[in-house]
Amino acid sequence: MRVPVHLQREAARLHFYDLAQSNRAIARTSGLSAGTVNDLRHKLRACGKTWLELQDLDDDAWCATLGTEDRSKIQFKPVPDWTWVQEQMQLPDATMERIWREWRETCPEGVAYSQFTALYRQWSQRQHVVMRRSHRPGDKLFVDFAGRTVEIRDADGGPSTFAQIFVAVLGYSNYTYIEALASQSTPDWVLCHVHAFQALGGVPQWVVSDNLKAAVWRRERERVVLNPPYTDCLRHYDTAPLPTGARKPKHKAKAEVGVQIAQRWVLFALRERVFFSLAELNVELVRLTAQLNDHPFKRLPGCRRERFEAQDRPALKPLPAVHFELRDWRYGVRVQDDHHVEHGRRYYSVPHRLARERVDLCVAGQALEVFHKGRRVAMHPLLATAGDAVTLPEHRPLAHRRVLEGEPKLLQAWAVEVGANAAQMIEHHLQQRHDAANGLKAAQRLRDLARHYGDERFEQVCAYALPLNITTLRGVTSILKEEADLRARRAPPKVPAVVGEVRGADYYREPA
């Protein structure tokens, strides 16, 4: 009997309410045909049970008691163990037909192939039940990029660029934030998070993202390797990343729906607009997003903004006092034997005990920070010229500091004894150079040259080099080796050559 159980129950209730009622009277009230009511009353009399005994039965027990099951859904032929079929389908190269044939060899009277596939699909669908997630206020912020882009034309007629649309949705209130960015790169990805937190006026407990490279570098069996700048940003705002499973869009259904609404509500409204800058596009996105958040819900009271102000905003964590600044990280940099690290062909000191250790470098703005095992051990301003080095005195070993503190005085005293020109040359390297460590090394090497060639000879070379602005170690060494100053002295003065006879003024006088 293909009659809904609730209609059967209503017809049975009317039957027991007044046994003298006609079939047509019950049919008019219950919405069944008179013939169906007649069949159902026969079954009620045949079962011999009262209304009090029948009314508490569930649907299956009701149909079994009265014999009103839908016979078209009853499977009389044997069916396989669907769990076994599922296990076989996971094997390589398995097909539905091959598994059915193997099963039919053990059960020839079983269902045919068409019923086998239909019943298996029904069983599989029943195994996959979607969980309805409930969100707490201020708990999760779902973020994603929209699939659609917006064209940004060049005002000078150059090639167009296409803006990426970032969408963030709070789980509880569905409050939405939308922003256009130039790309999906890590700096833009971090920047839109900073702007989203500022727009919300607080920070959620979790940030649920997809597996794009700006958020997740790679997924391993035991862990997820996140993009360090992104992790650094979320750590600064005291929140945590919660990337979804690979190819699991249902894990961030809020973001998927938010992207869909953003495309239908916001991007569709801009389909005929022409934009020439990201700033111009973002002005329109702010306006349309405000309309979206103020639009009333269809099935809930109020709107996104009202739920956000009432529940989400009070539950958000407060913003930090300082906004996040994007940092560039280098990991596992080896400290050289002279306790310096190299970055951009420039050299920065670290404490001498870390020589030959591995450290992490962080560049933020115009400063470089050095971290060892998560603790900052050095901080330097970025050097402008390649090849330069900066060394903090406290980073040197004690023996080095003692040498450096006494050595410049000894060098200056020695140079004064040699002569005024030698003193001027040594003073240049010790006091006028911006890289003091290399200047000291050059002065020491010049003293070694003076010991090799003699102090008097060194004084002569300095007297020759200084007027020519030659102060480098290489230049002074070349003059000493090639004796350029001596050759300049020995060369005779140049005299113009006399060609032929020189005629005097008298030659041109007219005779008297």
JOTA-V900365 format. One line per field, one symbol per residue. ss: DSSP state (@ for helix, = for strand, . for the rest). phi: phi as a letter, one per 30 degrees, with the letter a starting at -180 (. if undefined). psi: psi as a letter, one per 20 degrees, with the letter a starting at -180 (. if undefined). A space follows every 50 residues. Layout:
ss: ???
phi: ???
psi: ???
This chain:
ss: ....@@@@@@@@@@@@@.....@@@@@@@@...@@@@@@@@@@@@@@... @@@@....@@@@@@@@....@@@........@@@@@@@@......@@@@@ @@@@@@......@@@@@@@@@@@@@@@............=========== ==........==========.....======....@@@@@@@@@@@@@@@ ..=..===.......====....===.@@@@@@@@@...==.......@@ @@@@@@@@@@@@@@@@@@@@....=..@@@@@@@@@@@@@@@@@.=.... ..=@@@@@@@@@@@@.=..........=======.....====..====. .@@@...=======..======..=======.......==..@@@..@@@ @@@@@@@@@@@@@@@@@@.@@@@@@@@@@@@@...@@@@@@@@@@@@@@@ @@@.@@@@@@@@@@@@@.....@@@@@@@@@@.@@@@@@@.......... ....@@@@....
phi: .dbedddddddddddddbddddddddddddicdddddddddddddddicd dddddcdddddddddcicddddcdcdddbdddddddddddddidbddddd dddddcbddddddddedddddddddddccdddcccdeidbccbacddccb dcdddcidddcbddccbbbdddcidcbbbcbdacdeeddddddedddddd iabddbbcbdcdddcbdaccdcaccddeddddddddchbbdbddddhbdd dbdddddddddddddcdddcdcdcccaddddddddddddddddcddddcb dibdddddddbdeddddddddcddcdbccbcidddddchbccbihbbbdb eddceidcbccbcbicbccccbhicdcabbddddcdjdbbbdeddddddd dddddcdeddddddddddlddddddddeddbcddcddddddddddddddd ddcjddddddddddddddicbdedddddddddhdddddddddddcddcci dcdddddcdddd
psi: ompqhhhggghhghghhoiiqrhhghghhijrqhghggghhghghhhjqr hhhhhiqrgghghhgikkqohhipohqqqrohggggghiiqqjqqggghg ghhhhimhjrqrgghggghggggghhhnpppoppqqpjgqopqrqqhqrp poqphjjaqqroqqoppppphgijpqppqprhrkrgghggghgghghghh japrhqoorakqhhgpgqprhirpoqpghghgghhhjlrqqmqrqplmhi ilhggghhggghhhgghhijhjqpqjqhggghghhgghhggghipqqhiq qbrghghghhggghiqqqqrhpqpppqpqpqkppprhklqqpokkqppqr phijpjrprpppoockqpqppolippiqpqqpqhppiqqppphiiqqghg hgghhhghgggggghhhgrhghhhghhghhhiqhnhghhggggghhhhhh hgiqhghhhgghhhhghjkoiqgggggggggilhhghhghpqqpppqpoa popahhhjqqq.
